[in-house]
Every structure is written in C-alpha cells, then in structure tokens.
Amino acid sequence: MDTGDRAATPGAPRGVSAADALAADALATDSPAARVSASATGVPADGEIPLDGIPQQRQAVFVPTAADGEAPVRQGVAVRAARPPWWRSVRARCSRSSLALLPTPTGTPFTCAYAAVLVLTSLIAEYADPSLVHALHQGSSTDVAHLLQNPVLVLFASALWVAGGVSSPYAAGLLLVLTALERRIGGPRTAGVFLLGHVGATLATEVPIGLSVLVGHLPGTSLHRLDYGISFGVAAAVGALAGVLRPWLGWPLLVAFGGMLVDDLIAFRDPMTNWGHLIALAIGVAAWPVVRRWCGRPKSVPARPACRAVTGSR
C-alpha cells in the first residue's frame, strides 16, 4: 500500500491522487464524446458557448454583482422604473391645461375665425376715418329704428364690433369662454348659444323701448341710438359654460360674473345694457339642459368595422 503524499479519492482507481483524478475528469468533460452528449441533452458543458442553429441549448445567464456600497441584486426580481418627481407631473398637467384655454384652428375653428373677424373690425375702427367708422357703427346698430327696417342684417352686423376695441375685458372673455365651450359642445352649437344670447337679449331690451315710445313714456329720440357689441353673446356663453363645468368651478364662475353684472346695474350708468347682460346670462343658464345633453353626447362617433370571422388556411 502506498503511503506517500498521494491520498486516494472515492471512485478513483487505487493509487491515483486527487489532483490526477480532477485532471482526468476535466479532460473527459472537454472530450468530443462529452460535447456530443451535452448537445444531445441540450445542456452544454461548463464554459462552452452555445452554438447558433442548435435548439434546446442552455443559454448563459449574466448575473450582475453589486458594487461597493450598493444593495445586492437578486436574480429574477423585476426592478421598477423610478417615478419622476411629483412637481414634474404637476407642471406638465398645468402646461396642458394652459394650452387648452387658448383657441387653436383645429380644436376651436369657430372661436379662431370669429376672433380673426373681430380683430379686423377693431383695426378698422382704430385706424379708419372717424366718419366712416361712425357710419359703419350706425348702420350696425340694433336700435329700434334699424330693427324695424332691416332686423336680420343689424342683428348679425352688430356682433362684428367690439365696444372698446380688443383691449375690452369682453374681448379677452370671449376668447376664454368660447374656447372652453367649443371644446365641450363643438363649434356650431357654441355659435348657436352665442347668437341665442345676442339676439334674445337685444330683442328683450329694444322691444320695451319701442313700446314705451309708442305709448308716450319715452321720447322719440330713444328709437335712434348706438347699440352694438359682443357683450350679450359673451354673457350667454358664460351662463351656458357654467352648466357644463364641474360644480366647484361652474358655480363660482356664475356667482362672480353675475355679481359683477348686478354691480353694474346698481351703478345705473347704462341700465338698458346692464339689464341686457343679466337677461343674456339667464338665457345661457336656461340652456343648461340642452347644453349638458350636447356635452355628454360625442361630437362624432366613428363607424365601427364589422366583425368578421378569420379562418386559417392549412
């Protein structure tokens, strides 16, 4: 029996040391027979690179190691992407809301077209000859005399001028209110609400004046006056918009705008126009059932394609 520095290993021939047995196993694993056996079973030998075109090969898995000071990475655990800071989402949401307040040619075509017309007429009123501007305003006035002569023309023409020009508060209000309303109910319906308030409030204030002149309560000069502008239509649009906004936003808007109109009426600077603003606001509020039904109904519903059974061919 050999008592040298070699120790026998289990399963190894007698007289073979442990180092010699390990070297023999390594040579056997790297032999062609071992490679063929590994390819047949789908398990490649240790350290062998999988071959292209041979199925059922075990692919090498790269397991990242943790760097110094970092938590260890566990294999098979999905790592969630880091969420952006909350202030970034708030800023993005605010920017989208700010852009939604402004009209766009594709999103609010009626508001953009109408605003362009008002800018053009405001430039004419600012830079044209004063006598020409006065004649145009007089011909567009919705006083009793012009309503009796050509009612349709003056009702439409009076809505083409902004009293006070583009710097008027009603000009800025028109952009914001019509944009918000058109995005919810569409351009034609927004134009209908605007015209309903404009025409309704005009007739509701001018007809009593004509009747008062007829019975002798007012002088005949009351039949001829300058009455034009967009304020009646804007007031009706504000009333209608308050009905389709969320309650926490619609009711404060309605109360604030209505309070401003009541304050103007109490000041008694132009009572007929002030009453017209309140009447137009009431017309917009009265249109809530219809406007809410329009807001809940989609503007255009794309046709759904017919479902067809798909059969595969062999």
NUDO-953882 format. One record per residue: x, y, z of N, C-alpha, C in turn. Coordinates in steps of 0.1 Angstrom, whole numbers. Atoms other than C-alpha are relative to their C-alpha. Example, Ala and Ser with C-alpha at 12.3 -4.5 7.8 and 13.67 -1.06 7.14 Angstrom:
# residues 2
[[9, -12, 0], [123, -45, 78], [9, 12, 0]]
[[-9, -11, 0], [137, -11, 71], [-8, 11, 8]]
***
This chain:
# residues 314
[[9, -12, 0], [0, 0, 0], [9, 12, 0]]
[[-8, -13, 1], [13, 34, -10], [-3, 9, 11]]
[[2, -10, -11], [18, 57, 20], [6, 13, -3]]
[[-7, -13, 4], [33, 86, 1], [-10, 12, 2]]
[[7, -12, -2], [19, 121, -2], [-13, 0, -9]]
[[12, 0, 8], [-10, 110, -25], [-11, -7, 8]]
[[12, 6, -7], [-44, 103, -10], [-10, -5, -10]]
[[9, 6, 9], [-69, 81, -27], [-14, 7, 1]]
[[13, -7, 0], [-102, 97, -37], [-11, -10, -3]]
[[10, 10, 2], [-136, 79, -37], [-3, 0, -15]]
[[3, 2, 15], [-144, 65, -72], [11, 0, -8]]
[[-12, -1, 8], [-109, 69, -83], [8, -14, 1]]
[[-8, 12, -1], [-86, 39, -91], [10, 1, 11]]
[[-10, 0, -11], [-63, 28, -64], [13, 4, -4]]
[[-13, -5, 4], [-30, 45, -64], [0, 13, -8]]
[[1, -12, 8], [-43, 77, -82], [-4, 11, 10]]
[[3, -11, -9], [-42, 110, -63], [-12, 8, -4]]
[[12, -9, 2], [-70, 136, -60], [3, 9, -12]]
[[-3, -9, 11], [-53, 160, -84], [0, -6, -13]]
[[1, 7, 12], [-48, 134, -110], [-14, -4, -4]]
[[14, 3, 3], [-85, 124, -108], [-7, 12, -5]]
[[7, -12, 5], [-97, 160, -112], [5, 4, -14]]
[[-5, -3, 13], [-74, 165, -142], [-6, -10, -10]]
[[6, 10, 9], [-88, 133, -158], [-15, 3, -2]]
[[14, -4, 2], [-124, 145, -152], [-1, 12, -9]]
[[0, -12, 9], [-116, 178, -169], [2, -4, -14]]
[[-2, 5, 14], [-102, 160, -199], [-11, -7, -6]]
[[12, 7, 5], [-132, 138, -201], [-11, 9, -4]]
[[11, -9, 3], [-156, 167, -200], [3, 8, -12]]
[[-3, -7, 12], [-137, 185, -228], [2, -9, -12]]
[[-2, 9, 11], [-136, 154, -249], [-12, 2, -10]]
[[10, -1, 10], [-156, 152, -282], [-13, -8, 4]]
[[11, 8, -4], [-178, 125, -267], [-9, 8, 10]]
[[8, -8, -10], [-188, 148, -238], [-8, 11, -7]]
[[7, -11, 8], [-196, 176, -263], [-13, -6, -7]]
[[12, 5, 7], [-219, 153, -283], [-11, -4, 9]]
[[10, 4, -10], [-236, 140, -252], [-7, 13, 5]]
[[6, -12, -5], [-242, 176, -240], [-9, 6, -10]]
[[9, -5, 11], [-256, 186, -274], [-13, -8, -1]]
[[12, 8, 1], [-280, 157, -273], [-10, 3, 11]]
[[9, -2, -11], [-293, 165, -239], [-4, 15, 1]]
[[4, -15, -1], [-295, 203, -245], [7, 7, 11]]
[[-8, -7, -11], [-271, 211, -216], [14, 1, -4]]
[[-14, -1, 4], [-238, 224, -228], [10, -2, 11]]
[[-10, 1, -11], [-206, 217, -209], [3, 13, 6]]
[[-3, -13, -7], [-194, 242, -184], [10, 8, -8]]
[[-9, -9, 7], [-178, 272, -200], [-2, 0, -15]]
[[1, 1, 14], [-190, 262, -235], [-10, 10, -5]]
[[9, -10, 6], [-206, 289, -257], [-10, -7, -9]]
[[11, 7, 8], [-240, 278, -272], [2, 3, -15]]
[[-2, -1, 14], [-239, 272, -309], [-13, 5, -7]]
[[12, -5, 8], [-262, 290, -334], [-6, -11, -8]]
[[7, 9, 9], [-288, 269, -351], [-3, -13, 7]]
[[2, 13, -8], [-288, 241, -324], [-10, 3, 11]]
[[10, -4, -10], [-320, 242, -304], [3, -7, 14]]
[[-1, 6, -13], [-325, 233, -267], [13, 1, 7]]
[[-13, -2, -7], [-292, 248, -255], [-3, 10, 12]]
[[2, -8, -12], [-290, 263, -221], [9, 13, -2]]
[[-8, -13, 2], [-280, 300, -225], [6, 4, 13]]
[[-7, -5, -11], [-256, 316, -203], [-7, 12, 6]]
[[7, -10, -7], [-272, 339, -177], [10, 9, 7]]
[[-9, -10, -6], [-254, 371, -167], [-7, 5, 13]]
[[5, -5, -12], [-260, 379, -131], [9, 11, 5]]
[[-9, -12, -4], [-248, 414, -122], [3, -1, 15]]
[[-4, 0, -14], [-229, 418, -90], [-1, 14, 6]]
[[2, -13, -7], [-234, 445, -65], [13, 7, 1]]
[[-12, -8, -2], [-209, 473, -65], [2, 3, 15]]
[[-4, -3, -14], [-192, 485, -34], [-11, 10, 6]]
[[10, -9, -6], [-218, 502, -11], [-14, -1, -5]]
[[13, 1, 5], [-248, 491, -31], [-7, -13, 5]]
[[7, 12, -4], [-275, 466, -23], [1, -11, -10]]
[[-2, 11, 9], [-271, 431, -38], [-13, -1, -9]]
[[10, 1, 10], [-291, 425, -70], [-5, -15, 0]]
[[5, 14, 0], [-314, 394, -68], [-5, -3, -13]]
[[4, 5, 13], [-319, 374, -99], [-14, -4, 0]]
[[14, 3, 1], [-355, 371, -111], [-9, 10, 6]]
[[9, -10, -6], [-368, 402, -93], [0, 12, -10]]
[[2, -12, 10], [-382, 429, -117], [2, 13, 8]]
[[-3, -13, -6], [-369, 463, -110], [-9, 11, -6]]
[[9, -10, 6], [-395, 491, -114], [8, 13, -3]]
[[-6, -13, 4], [-386, 523, -132], [-3, 10, 10]]
[[1, -10, -9], [-381, 552, -110], [-11, 10, -5]]
[[10, -10, 4], [-411, 576, -110], [6, 14, 0]]
[[-5, -14, 0], [-405, 612, -119], [-5, 8, 12]]
[[4, -8, -12], [-408, 638, -91], [-14, 5, -3]]
[[14, -4, 1], [-444, 649, -84], [-1, 14, -6]]
[[2, -13, 6], [-437, 685, -94], [2, 0, -15]]
[[-1, 1, 15], [-428, 674, -129], [-14, -3, -6]]
[[13, 3, 5], [-462, 658, -134], [-10, 12, 2]]
[[8, -12, -2], [-479, 689, -119], [3, 10, -10]]
[[-4, -10, 10], [-460, 712, -142], [-5, -4, -14]]
[[5, 5, 13], [-469, 690, -172], [-15, 2, -1]]
[[14, -2, 0], [-505, 690, -162], [-5, 14, -2]]
[[3, -14, 0], [-506, 727, -157], [3, 6, -14]]
[[-3, -4, 13], [-490, 733, -191], [-10, -4, -10]]
[[10, 5, 8], [-515, 711, -208], [-13, 8, 2]]
[[12, -8, -3], [-544, 730, -190], [1, 14, -6]]
[[-2, -14, 5], [-529, 764, -200], [-2, 0, -15]]
[[1, 0, 15], [-527, 754, -237], [-15, -3, -4]]
[[14, 3, 3], [-563, 741, -235], [-9, 12, 1]]
[[8, -13, -1], [-575, 776, -226], [0, 8, -12]]
[[-2, -9, 12], [-563, 791, -258], [-6, -7, -12]]
[[6, 6, 13], [-581, 786, -292], [11, -5, -9]]
[[-8, 5, 10], [-565, 766, -319], [-8, -2, -13]]
[[8, 2, 12], [-575, 764, -356], [-7, -14, -2]]
[[6, 14, 1], [-581, 726, -354], [-9, -3, 11]]
[[8, 3, -11], [-595, 724, -320], [-13, 9, 2]]
[[11, -9, -2], [-617, 755, -319], [-1, 9, -13]]
[[0, -8, 12], [-622, 767, -355], [-10, 12, 0]]
[[10, -11, 0], [-653, 788, -348], [6, 12, 8]]
[[-5, -11, -8], [-636, 808, -320], [12, 7, -7]]
[[-12, -6, 7], [-604, 813, -341], [-5, 9, -11]]
[[5, -8, 11], [-624, 825, -371], [-7, 13, 5]]
[[8, -12, -5], [-647, 848, -351], [10, 10, 6]]
[[-10, -9, -6], [-617, 862, -332], [8, 8, -11]]
[[-7, -7, 11], [-599, 870, -365], [-9, 11, -6]]
[[9, -11, 5], [-630, 889, -377], [-1, 12, 9]]
[[1, -11, -10], [-632, 909, -345], [13, 8, 0]]
[[-13, -8, 1], [-595, 918, -348], [0, 9, -12]]
[[1, -8, 12], [-601, 930, -383], [-9, 12, 1]]
[[9, -12, -2], [-631, 952, -374], [6, 9, 10]]
[[-6, -9, -10], [-612, 965, -344], [11, 9, -6]]
[[-10, -8, 7], [-583, 976, -366], [-7, 11, -9]]
[[7, -10, 8], [-608, 993, -389], [-5, 11, 8]]
[[6, -10, -9], [-624, 1011, -360], [12, 9, 6]]
[[-11, -8, -6], [-589, 1022, -348], [7, 9, -10]]
[[-8, -8, 10], [-573, 1034, -380], [-7, 6, -11]]
[[8, -6, 11], [-601, 1042, -404], [-4, 14, 3]]
[[5, -14, -1], [-616, 1076, -410], [-11, 0, 11]]
[[11, 0, -10], [-638, 1085, -380], [-14, 1, -5]]
[[13, -1, 6], [-667, 1095, -402], [-5, -13, -5]]
[[4, 13, 5], [-666, 1061, -419], [-3, -10, 11]]
[[3, 9, -11], [-664, 1043, -386], [-13, 3, 7]]
[[13, -3, -6], [-694, 1062, -372], [-11, -5, -9]]
[[11, 5, 9], [-714, 1053, -403], [-1, -15, 0]]
[[1, 14, -1], [-705, 1017, -400], [-7, -4, 13]]
[[6, 3, -13], [-714, 1016, -363], [-15, 4, -1]]
[[14, -3, 1], [-747, 1034, -371], [-8, -9, -8]]
[[7, 10, 8], [-756, 1010, -398], [-1, -14, 6]]
[[0, 13, -7], [-748, 980, -375], [-8, 1, 13]]
[[7, -2, -13], [-768, 994, -345], [-13, -7, 0]]
[[12, 8, -2], [-796, 973, -331], [-10, 9, 7]]
[[11, -8, -6], [-818, 1002, -321], [-13, -3, -6]]
[[14, 3, 4], [-855, 1002, -326], [-2, 4, -15]]
[[2, -5, 14], [-853, 1022, -359], [6, -10, -10]]
[[-6, 9, 9], [-829, 998, -375], [-6, -14, 0]]
[[7, 13, -1], [-846, 967, -362], [-13, 0, -8]]
[[12, 0, 8], [-878, 978, -379], [3, 0, -15]]
[[-4, -1, 14], [-860, 985, -412], [6, -13, -5]]
[[-8, 12, 5], [-836, 955, -415], [4, -8, 12]]
[[-4, 7, -13], [-836, 933, -384], [10, -10, -2]]
[[-10, 11, 1], [-816, 903, -397], [14, 6, -2]]
[[-13, -5, 3], [-788, 924, -411], [6, 7, 12]]
[[-6, -7, -11], [-783, 946, -380], [3, -10, 12]]
[[-2, 10, -11], [-786, 916, -356], [13, -7, -2]]
[[-13, 7, 2], [-757, 899, -373], [12, 10, -1]]
[[-10, -10, 1], [-737, 931, -381], [4, 5, 13]]
[[-4, -5, -13], [-738, 943, -345], [9, -9, 8]]
[[-9, 9, -7], [-719, 912, -334], [13, 0, -6]]
[[-13, 0, 6], [-690, 921, -356], [9, 11, 6]]
[[-8, -11, -6], [-678, 951, -335], [1, -3, 15]]
[[-3, 1, -14], [-662, 951, -301], [0, 14, 6]]
[[0, -13, -6], [-672, 981, -280], [12, 2, 9]]
[[-12, -2, -7], [-639, 994, -267], [12, -6, -6]]
[[-12, 6, 7], [-617, 975, -291], [4, -13, 6]]
[[-5, 13, -5], [-596, 944, -285], [5, 1, 15]]
[[-4, -2, -14], [-585, 959, -251], [-11, -2, 10]]
[[11, 1, -8], [-620, 955, -238], [0, -13, 8]]
[[1, 12, -7], [-625, 929, -210], [-8, -11, -7]]
[[8, 9, 6], [-652, 913, -230], [7, -7, -12]]
[[-8, 6, 10], [-627, 906, -258], [8, -12, 5]]
[[-7, 11, -7], [-605, 885, -235], [-9, -11, 5]]
[[10, 10, -5], [-636, 869, -220], [-5, -8, -11]]
[[5, 8, 11], [-648, 859, -254], [9, -11, -4]]
[[-10, 11, 3], [-616, 840, -262], [0, -11, 10]]
[[0, 11, -11], [-616, 821, -229], [-13, -8, 0]]
[[13, 6, -2], [-653, 814, -227], [-4, -8, -12]]
[[4, 8, 12], [-659, 804, -263], [9, -12, -3]]
[[-9, 11, 2], [-628, 783, -264], [-4, -12, 9]]
[[4, 11, -9], [-639, 763, -233], [-13, -6, -4]]
[[13, 5, 3], [-674, 760, -245], [0, -8, -13]]
[[-1, 8, 13], [-665, 749, -281], [8, -13, 2]]
[[-7, 13, -2], [-641, 722, -268], [-9, -10, 6]]
[[9, 9, -6], [-671, 707, -250], [-12, -3, -8]]
[[12, 3, 7], [-700, 711, -273], [1, 2, -15]]
[[-2, -2, 14], [-685, 719, -307], [-2, 14, -5]]
[[1, -14, 5], [-683, 750, -329], [-14, 4, -4]]
[[13, -4, 4], [-718, 751, -345], [-9, 3, 13]]
[[8, -2, -12], [-735, 747, -311], [4, 12, 9]]
[[-5, -12, -7], [-713, 773, -295], [-5, 13, -7]]
[[5, -11, 8], [-722, 797, -323], [-15, 2, 3]]
[[14, -1, -3], [-759, 789, -316], [-3, 6, 13]]
[[2, -6, -13], [-756, 797, -279], [3, 14, 0]]
[[-4, -14, 0], [-738, 829, -286], [-11, 8, -7]]
[[10, -7, 7], [-764, 840, -312], [-13, 1, 8]]
[[13, 0, -8], [-793, 830, -289], [1, 11, 11]]
[[-1, -10, -11], [-780, 852, -261], [1, 14, -7]]
[[-1, -13, 6], [-771, 881, -285], [-14, 5, -5]]
[[12, -4, 5], [-804, 881, -303], [-11, 1, 10]]
[[10, -1, -11], [-826, 873, -273], [1, 12, 9]]
[[-2, -11, -9], [-811, 899, -250], [-3, 13, -8]]
[[2, -12, 7], [-812, 925, -278], [-15, 3, -2]]
[[14, -2, 1], [-849, 920, -285], [-7, 2, 13]]
[[6, -2, -13], [-857, 918, -248], [2, 14, 5]]
[[-2, -14, -4], [-843, 953, -243], [-5, 10, -10]]
[[4, -10, 10], [-852, 970, -275], [-15, 1, -2]]
[[14, 0, 2], [-888, 959, -278], [-7, 8, 11]]
[[6, -9, -10], [-898, 975, -244], [2, 15, -3]]
[[-2, -15, 3], [-882, 1008, -256], [-9, 4, -11]]
[[10, -4, 11], [-903, 1008, -288], [-14, 1, 6]]
[[13, -1, -6], [-934, 1001, -268], [-2, 12, 9]]
[[1, -12, -9], [-926, 1029, -243], [-1, 12, -8]]
[[1, -11, 9], [-921, 1053, -272], [-14, 1, -6]]
[[13, 0, 6], [-953, 1042, -287], [-11, 5, 9]]
[[11, -5, -10], [-974, 1049, -255], [4, 13, 5]]
[[-4, -13, -4], [-955, 1081, -249], [7, 1, 13]]
[[-8, -1, -12], [-934, 1072, -219], [14, 4, -2]]
[[-13, -4, 4], [-902, 1078, -237], [0, 9, -12]]
[[0, -9, 12], [-893, 1105, -263], [4, -8, -12]]
[[-3, 7, 13], [-889, 1096, -300], [15, -2, -2]]
[[-15, 1, 2], [-851, 1101, -298], [5, -13, 5]]
[[-4, 13, -5], [-849, 1068, -279], [0, -11, -10]]
[[0, 10, 11], [-855, 1050, -312], [13, -1, -7]]
[[-13, -1, 7], [-821, 1061, -325], [11, 1, 10]]
[[-11, 0, -9], [-791, 1051, -305], [10, -10, -5]]
[[-11, 10, 3], [-758, 1032, -309], [-1, -12, 9]]
[[1, 12, -8], [-762, 997, -297], [6, -12, -9]]
[[-8, 10, 7], [-736, 972, -309], [9, -7, 10]]
[[-10, 6, -9], [-711, 948, -294], [-3, -15, 2]]
[[0, 14, -2], [-704, 912, -283], [-4, -4, 14]]
[[1, 3, -14], [-712, 915, -246], [-12, -9, 3]]
[[12, 9, -2], [-747, 899, -248], [3, -15, -3]]
[[-4, 14, 4], [-733, 868, -266], [10, -6, 10]]
[[-10, 5, -10], [-704, 865, -241], [-7, -3, 13]]
[[7, 3, -12], [-728, 867, -212], [-8, -13, -1]]
[[7, 13, 2], [-749, 839, -226], [9, -12, 0]]
[[-10, 11, 0], [-718, 818, -232], [5, -3, 14]]
[[-4, 2, -14], [-707, 823, -196], [-10, -8, 7]]
[[11, 7, -6], [-741, 812, -184], [0, -15, -4]]
[[0, 14, 5], [-740, 781, -206], [12, -8, 4]]
[[-12, 7, -4], [-704, 772, -197], [0, -4, 14]]
[[0, 3, -14], [-711, 773, -160], [-8, -13, 2]]
[[8, 12, -1], [-736, 744, -166], [7, -12, -4]]
[[-7, 12, 5], [-711, 721, -182], [14, -2, 7]]
[[-12, 1, -8], [-681, 728, -159], [-3, -8, 13]]
[[1, 7, -13], [-675, 709, -126], [-6, 10, 10]]
[[7, -9, -9], [-696, 723, -98], [9, 10, 8]]
[[-9, -8, -8], [-666, 736, -78], [6, 11, -9]]
[[-5, -11, 9], [-657, 757, -109], [-11, 8, -6]]
[[11, -6, 7], [-690, 764, -126], [-8, 10, 9]]
[[8, -8, -9], [-709, 778, -96], [8, 13, 4]]
[[-7, -13, -2], [-681, 803, -86], [1, 9, -12]]
[[0, -8, 12], [-679, 814, -122], [-13, 8, -2]]
[[13, -6, 1], [-716, 820, -123], [-3, 11, 10]]
[[2, -9, -10], [-717, 838, -90], [8, 13, -2]]
[[-9, -11, 1], [-687, 860, -97], [-5, 9, -12]]
[[4, -8, 12], [-699, 871, -132], [-14, 6, 2]]
[[13, -6, -3], [-735, 876, -121], [1, 11, 10]]
[[-2, -11, -10], [-723, 897, -91], [6, 12, -7]]
[[-6, -12, 7], [-703, 919, -115], [-11, 7, -8]]
[[11, -6, 8], [-734, 924, -137], [-10, 8, 9]]
[[9, -7, -9], [-756, 933, -107], [7, 13, 5]]
[[-6, -13, -5], [-730, 958, -95], [0, 10, -11]]
[[1, -10, 10], [-730, 975, -129], [-15, 5, -1]]
[[14, -5, 1], [-768, 976, -128], [-3, 10, 12]]
[[3, -9, -12], [-768, 992, -93], [7, 14, -3]]
[[-7, -12, 3], [-743, 1018, -106], [-9, 9, -10]]
[[10, -7, 9], [-771, 1028, -132], [7, 9, -10]]
[[-6, -8, 10], [-747, 1040, -158], [-7, -2, -14]]
[[7, 3, 12], [-764, 1023, -187], [-10, -12, 3]]
[[10, 11, -5], [-795, 1004, -173], [-5, -9, -11]]
[[5, 9, 10], [-807, 991, -206], [10, -11, -4]]
[[-10, 9, 3], [-774, 975, -215], [3, -10, 12]]
[[-2, 8, -12], [-770, 962, -179], [-11, -10, 2]]
[[11, 10, 0], [-804, 946, -180], [2, -10, -11]]
[[-3, 10, 11], [-794, 930, -213], [10, -10, 3]]
[[-10, 10, -4], [-764, 914, -198], [-6, -10, 10]]
[[6, 9, -9], [-784, 899, -170], [-10, -10, -7]]
[[9, 9, 8], [-810, 886, -195], [7, -10, -8]]
[[-8, 9, 8], [-783, 871, -217], [6, -11, 9]]
[[-5, 10, -10], [-768, 854, -186], [-11, -10, 3]]
[[11, 9, -4], [-802, 840, -177], [-4, -9, -12]]
[[2, 9, 12], [-806, 827, -213], [10, -11, 0]]
[[-10, 11, 0], [-774, 808, -210], [-2, -10, 11]]
[[3, 9, -10], [-784, 793, -177], [-12, -8, -3]]
[[12, 8, 4], [-818, 783, -191], [3, -10, -11]]
[[-4, 10, 11], [-799, 764, -219], [7, -11, 6]]
[[-7, 11, -6], [-783, 741, -193], [-4, -14, -4]]
[[4, 14, 4], [-804, 710, -201], [4, -4, -14]]
[[-4, 3, 14], [-797, 712, -238], [15, 0, -1]]
[[-15, 0, 1], [-760, 721, -234], [6, -12, 7]]
[[-6, 12, -7], [-754, 693, -209], [-3, -12, -8]]
[[2, 11, 9], [-770, 669, -233], [10, 0, -12]]
[[-10, -1, 10], [-747, 682, -260], [13, -4, 5]]
[[-14, 3, -5], [-717, 679, -238], [2, -15, 3]]
[[-1, 14, -2], [-725, 643, -229], [0, -8, -12]]
[[0, 7, 13], [-730, 633, -265], [13, 2, -8]]
[[-12, -2, 8], [-699, 627, -286], [-2, 8, -12]]
[[2, -9, 12], [-694, 652, -314], [0, -9, -13]]
[[-1, 8, 12], [-685, 625, -340], [4, -14, 5]]
[[-3, 14, -3], [-687, 587, -335], [5, -7, -12]]
[[-5, 7, 12], [-665, 568, -359], [-8, -13, -1]]
[[7, 13, 2], [-682, 538, -375], [9, -11, 3]]
[[-8, 12, -4], [-671, 505, -360], [0, -10, -12]]
[[-1, 10, 11], [-659, 480, -386], [-8, -13, 4]]
[[7, 12, -3], [-680, 449, -389], [10, -11, 3]]
[[-8, 10, -5], [-666, 419, -371], [-1, -12, -10]]
[[0, 11, 10], [-656, 391, -395], [8, -12, 6]]
[[-7, 11, -5], [-646, 356, -385], [12, -3, -9]]
[[-12, 2, 7], [-610, 349, -395], [3, -15, 1]]
[[-3, 14, 0], [-604, 313, -406], [14, -2, -6]]
[[-14, 3, 5], [-569, 300, -411], [0, -11, -10]]
[[-1, 10, 11], [-559, 280, -442], [12, -9, 3]]
[[-11, 10, -2], [-539, 248, -440], [8, -2, -12]]
***
